[in-house]
């Protein structure tokens, strides 16, 4: 099972952490794991390129952990309202997409939200 915890501060999504393989298929052939990886990298690339904002992320393939945090989503780090809304919005979109996926893949995914300040 893959556990995905989204980070939120004052109602604003700014990052997430993913741990574990879904177990939906064999390693290298798991379409659910591939979908998660693809969505994660789409988010990272969009924030970095389209929104010209830094993304702090770590990918540990040995123990299947990914941690993504985007300062640009939070007002204490980014003054441009449009950029903040765009960055937090794409993270919230990922959260919503996973919520939809839980209907079919609920045995393989665990999605939750933690309210905590950036950096904790």
N, C-alpha and C positions, 0 to 999 in steps of 0.2 A: 504494500500500500504506500502511496505517496501522500505525505502530509504537507499541506501548504498553509502557512500562517501569514496573513497579511498584516502589515504594520500601519497603524493609523494614529494621527495626533490631532486632537481637536476636530475630529470628524474628517480629516484629510488623509487619504491613502498616500503613502510615500514609499512603500516597499513591501517585500515579502521574502519568505524563506521556504524552500522546498527540500524535503528529505525523503529518501527512499525510492525504490523502484515500484511501479504500480503493480507488477505481477500479472498484468493482463495478458502478456505473451512472453515468449522467450527473449532473453537479452539480444538486442540487435534486430528483433522482429516485432517488438512491442509497439503497436501503433499509438497507443495511449501515451506512452512515455515519449514517443517521437512528437506527438501533438503538443505536449507540455513544453518540450525543449524548443520547438519551433515558436510557440507563442511567447516564451520567455525571451528568446533572442530577437524576435520582432519588437517586443517592448523595449529592450535595451537599445537596439539600433535606432528605433524611432526617436527615443528620447535624446540619444547622442547626436544623431544626424539631423533629423527634421526640426527638433526643438533646441539644438545646439546647447545641450545641458549635460553636465557630468553625471554619470551613473557609477555608483560604487557597487561593484559586484565581485563575488568570489564564486568560482565553480570548482568543486572538489569531486572529481569523477570516481576516486577510489571509494569514497563512502556515500556517494550520490547526494551531495548537498549543494544547493545553490542559494546564495543570499544576494538580494538586489535592494539597493536603497537609492532614492533620488531626492537630493536636497532641494532641487528646483520646484518640488511640489509644495514646499512649505514657505510661508511668508517671512519667517526669520532668516531665510537664505536667499529668497528670490523676490525682487520688488515688482517684476512684471506680472500683473494679474493674469494676462492671457497665457503666458508661459506656465504659470503655476496651475491654472485650470487644465491646460492641455496635458501636462505631465501627470497630475493626480488623476485626471480623467482616463488616461490610457491604463493606469494601474487599476482603477475602479472597473474599467471595462474588462480587464483580465479576470478580476474577481467575479464579475457578473457572468462571464463566459464559463468559468469553472462551476458556478452555481447551476447553470443550464446542464453542464456535463454530468453533474451529480445524479441527475434523473436516470441516466443510462449506466453510468460507471461508478455509482455510489459505493460499491464493494471494493473499489480500487483507489478511491480518493477520499481524503479528509481535508476539508477546507474550513478555516476559522479566521477570526480577526482579533488582533490584540491592540488595545489602546495603550500606546507608550510613546514617550518623547523620542525624537531622533537621537540615535547614538546609544540607546540602551540595548 
